[in-house]
């Protein structure tokens, strides 16, 4: 599994049940939007017999979406997950919790239709807007031997916790019930 930076990175680290050591490739806390998908391509080429999943936010994915062409041309079977909340999620969360809802420069409502974008490159594109659709899309992606992009539409107000704000210590962790 590879991740971009942001909420998607935190959710992947918190909720995915890793079975093998050294199976998470992430930029850590270095803020590298656009890292997840290209690193998944490299991981898949280096591990052709393993399933490689790239977990991305909609903002970070737009920084490297053209790499869909590489997957299509070379039939690289990476599974691309986009957690699509139409905002730069971690930035929105920080602006909500730290900056008293003063939102600025985080709106991605003008983003492309990721399913159509994938299909334009010759990659299978799927969309899920609820749990049932998510299960169906994931099964379809796993049954497809080639590259697949799944656009998981999520609520933009969804936050990831726990969170430690800049300049704070772990003793000041925000667990989710305070603002």
C-alpha positions, 0 to 999 in steps of 0.5 A, a space after each residue: 500500500 502506498 499513500 499520499 499525504 493528508 487525511 487519506 494517509 492517516 486513515 490508511 495507517 489507522 484502519 488498514 490491517 497490515 499483514 506483512 512488514 514493510 508493506 506501507 510506502 508513504 512520505 511520512 510527515 514530509 507533506 508530499 502531495 502526489 507521492 502515492 500513485 507514482 510510488 504505487 506504480 514503482 512498487 507494482 513494477 518491483 513486485 509484479 505478483 503482489 497486489 499494490 493499492 494506492 490510497 490518495 486524496 483528490 487533491 494529491 491525485 490531481 498532481 500525478 493523474 497523468 500517470 494513468 497513461 503509464 498504467 494503461 500503456 504497460 497494463 500495470 495492475 495497481 488499484 488506485 483509491 481516491 478518497 474524494 471529499 472535494 477539498 484539501 481535507 487535512 487543510 480544511 480540518 486544520 482550518 476548522 479546528 485550529 483557525 476557527 473555521 476560517 476556510 481558505 484555498 482548500 476547495 476542490 469542487 472544480 475537480 474532474 470526474 475521476 471515473 471519466 478521467 481514468 476511462 479517458 486514459 484507458 483505465 477502468 474507473 469506478 465510483 462508490 458513494 455509500 458502503 454497499 457501492 464501496 463493497 461492490 466496487 472493491 470486489 469489481 476492482 479485485 476481479 479486474 486483472 488490470 489497473 482500476 481507479 475507484 473514486 470513493 466519494 466521502 463527506 468533506 466534514 469528516 475529520 481524522 483523529 487523533 490529532 496533535 496541533 503544531 507547537 503542541 505536545 502529545 499531551 495536548 492531543 485532540 481526540 475528536 470530541 473537542 474543537 
